[in-house]
Amino acid sequence: GGDTVTLPGPKYEDQPGEEAMRHARPPVLNLMDYTAQIITEYQRARGKFGPFRSAHEGYAILKEEVDELWEDVKANRLPEARKEAIQVAAMALAFMIETNGM
């Protein structure tokens, strides 16, 4: 058997309103839809903040976005968590692009 990892916080199946949540899922998006959302967020953030000035800054921004995602996950705010996941992916993309050659 493999190792299992237990995350802190309540189990998903223990969350209130689980039956209602099953029927309130967002529509399934394909890979191109998600990719388009990530690219749109990347372009929005770059237009607002400009490129990372260093790998250190890129890491700090990416960590901040991951921390915000974790807060939404712990609070079971799945729609907000999905939005944060798009921001995490966009900042990871920014890190890959903008630290190349630093």
N, C-alpha and C positions, 0 to 999 in steps of 0.2 A: 504494500500500500504506500501511497504517497503522503507527504505531509499536508496537513490542512492549516489554513490560516484563519483565525477568528478575529474579525474587526470589532472594535469597541462599539457600543450602542445597541439599540434594539434590533432584533432580527426582522428582516423584511416581512416575513409572514405574520409577525406579531403586530404590524402596524394597523391602526384603526382604518376601517373603510376599505379593506383589501378587495372585497367583492366589487365595490364601486370603482376602485382603481383599475380593475381588469377591463372595465368597459369604457374607461376614459383615456385609454392610451392614444398618443398622437399617431397619425398615419405613418406607415412605414415609408421611409425615404431611402432612395438608393444612394450608392456611393457618390455619384455625380452631384446629387442634391447636397449632401453633407460637405463635399469638397467645395462647392460653390459658396456655401455659408461660411466656411473657413476662409476662403479667399476674400470674400466680401468684408469679413471682420478684420482680416489682415490689412486690407486697403483702408478701411475706416480708421483703424488705430494708427497706421502709418501717416495718414493725412492729418490726424489730430496731434500726434506726439512726435512724429519723425522717427528715424531709425535709432536703434540702440547705439550708444556711444562706446560701449565696451561689452565684452562677454559677461563681466560682472553685473552690469546693469541688466542685460538680457536675462541672466539667471534670476536676479531679484524680482523682475517683473513676472517671469514665468512662475516662480514660487508663489508670488502673491496671488496669481490667478488660480493655481492649484489649491492654495489655502481657502480661497473663496468657494471653489467647487466642493471641497471637503465640508465646509460649514453648511452648504445647501444639502449635501448628501446626509450629513448627520441629522439635520432638521427635517429630513424626508420631503424636501421641496424639489421634487424631480423636475418640473418645468424650468425652474431657475438653475438647477444643476446642469441641465442640458445646455442652457445658454452659456454657463460658465465653461462647460466642456468645449464649446466652440471657441471661446476666448483662449483657453489653454492651448488648443490646437493651433490657433492663429499665432500665438506668441511663440510656440515651439517652431512653427514655420519661420517666423521672423528671426528667431535665434539662428536657425540653420542658414538662412539667406544672409543675414547681416553680420554674422561673425566669420563668415567664409573669407579667409585672407587677412584676418586681424592679426 
